[in-house]
Amino acid sequence: MNEQKLRMLINVGTVVATLVLVALIIGLIFQFVNRGILQSNQNKLQAELDNLNKQVEYYENQNNYISENIEDYARENYGYGKNGEKKYTYE
């Protein structure tokens, strides 16, 4: 190979290497941006999951109370009572 072809080969190699490096840097930047967006979404979903878990716990506690004390629940919320029982209310 003569000197001119060698210089041209080196120049082409340098341009290709530079383009590959720029493409990798741009790809890395997009990955960091995506990671930030995904982390934000994960934090929102985790907060929503925590809220839903609190609601599940509340309703499970309500269900347990009603299941174990169905008569007391009916008296407190619906005013039910046994036959002949007198109901007193406070005003």
NORWO-V881504 format. One record per backbone hydrogen bond with DSSP energy under -0.5 kcal/mol. CO is the residue of the C=O (numbers start at 1). NH is the residue of the N-H. If there is no record, write none. Layout:
BEGIN
co:CO nh:NH
co:CO nh:NH
END
This chain:
BEGIN
co:2 nh:6
co:3 nh:7
co:4 nh:8
co:5 nh:9
co:6 nh:10
co:7 nh:11
co:8 nh:12
co:9 nh:13
co:10 nh:14
co:11 nh:15
co:12 nh:16
co:13 nh:17
co:14 nh:18
co:15 nh:19
co:16 nh:20
co:17 nh:21
co:18 nh:22
co:19 nh:23
co:20 nh:24
co:21 nh:25
co:22 nh:26
co:23 nh:27
co:24 nh:28
co:25 nh:29
co:26 nh:30
co:27 nh:31
co:28 nh:32
co:29 nh:33
co:30 nh:34
co:31 nh:35
co:32 nh:36
co:33 nh:37
co:34 nh:38
co:35 nh:39
co:36 nh:40
co:37 nh:41
co:38 nh:42
co:39 nh:43
co:40 nh:44
co:41 nh:45
co:42 nh:46
co:43 nh:47
co:44 nh:48
co:45 nh:49
co:46 nh:50
co:47 nh:51
co:48 nh:52
co:49 nh:53
co:50 nh:54
co:51 nh:55
co:52 nh:56
co:53 nh:57
co:54 nh:58
co:55 nh:59
co:56 nh:60
co:57 nh:61
co:58 nh:62
co:59 nh:63
co:60 nh:64
co:61 nh:65
co:62 nh:66
co:63 nh:67
co:64 nh:68
co:65 nh:69
co:69 nh:73
co:70 nh:74
co:71 nh:75
co:72 nh:76
co:73 nh:77
co:74 nh:78
co:74 nh:79
co:74 nh:80
co:75 nh:79
co:82 nh:85
co:86 nh:88
END
